[in-house]
């Protein structure tokens, strides 16, 4: 979670992070357009690499 938070801060993203026993759920969207942008998908791929 700390690595995701640091990456999000560096990239200018503000994901919602839910931490529960045995799992973490990350939700992202761009507030300006009330949806997803290419940047959100790039950030998701970077987060996947951190987890892998």
C-alpha positions in Angstrom: 0.0 0.0 0.0 2.8 2.4 0.8 4.4 1.8 -2.7 1.1 2.3 -4.4 0.5 5.6 -2.4 4.0 6.8 -3.3 3.6 6.0 -7.0 0.1 7.6 -7.0 1.5 10.8 -5.5 4.4 10.9 -7.9 2.0 10.4 -10.9 -0.6 12.9 -9.6 -3.3 10.2 -9.2 -5.6 9.9 -6.1 -7.0 6.4 -6.1 -9.4 5.1 -3.5 -7.7 2.2 -1.6 -9.6 -0.3 0.4 -7.5 -2.6 2.6 -9.2 -5.6 4.1 -8.0 -8.9 5.6 -6.2 -10.7 2.7 -7.0 -8.3 0.0 -6.6 -4.7 -1.3 -9.0 -3.0 -3.7 -7.9 0.0 -5.7 -10.5 2.2 -7.6 -9.5 5.0 -10.0 -11.3 7.4 -12.2 -10.7 10.9 -13.4 -13.0 13.3 -11.7 -12.9 16.0 -14.5 -14.6 13.7 -17.0 -16.3 11.4 -14.4 -14.8 8.3 -16.1 -11.5 6.6 -17.1 -8.7 8.1 -19.2 -5.7 6.5 -20.8 -3.7 7.8 -17.9 -5.8 5.8 -15.5 -5.1 2.6 -17.4 -1.3 3.4 -17.5 -1.4 3.9 -13.7 -3.3 0.6 -13.2 -0.6 -1.2 -15.2 2.1 0.4 -13.0 0.2 -0.8 -9.9 0.0 -4.3 -11.3 3.7 -4.3 -11.8 4.2 -3.4 -8.1 2.0 -6.3 -7.0 3.7 -8.8 -9.3 
